[in-house]
Amino acid sequence: QEQLVESGGGLVQAGGSLRLSCAASGIFFRINAMGWYRQAPGKERELVADITSGGRTNYADSVKGRFTISRDNAKNTVYLQMNSLKPEDTAVYYCSATTSPYNYWGQGTQVTVSS
């Protein structure tokens, strides 16, 4: 069964750091891009960052310089290092894995940043 398992969310004070991890398993097709999205209450889900199998990265403007996405292709795992966290980063963070023809999602992990 295909699944993405996320870990690393939690509660942190503003200015602190968290590292999210997401491991993909059971996916038959080759995984192209992996990424992180987030959804805050009352808002639409938005891209935070993604990374291709070749290591090319893309970041939302709001997290550039603070977040770093990385990937271990051998382990089908993607990471998100989040530094200098702000209260506006509070959201449920979802991992995604893109293949041809499917896109897979994790169950989400809560990140809460207190001021």
Secondary structure, DSSP 4 states (H G I P E B T S, - for coil): --EEEEE--EEEETT--EEEEEEEES--SPP--EEEEEE-TTS--EEEEEE-TT--EEE-GGGTTTEEEEEEGGGTEEEEEE-S--GGG-EEEEEEEE-SS-EEE---EEEEEE-
